[in-house]
């Protein structure tokens, strides 16, 4: 299992993935909060991932266009 922290800003997001032991696997900045940037980041990780998102309500509302398609494809537990 991978654990990903996503810090969403208005013009970009920063992602950091850790393994089960807390070792950093990968870090990236997604310019423009582009859906393909998030998809590429998660596709580059081996195995399943769980993510947490840190953002203000205003930013999450603005980023709804990428959050909805990603959540629809996510595996539900």
Beta strands, then each sheet from edge to edge (+ up, - down):
strand 1: 2-8
strand 2: 12-18
strand 3: 24-31
strand 4: 49-54
sheet 1: 3+ 2- 1+ 4+
end
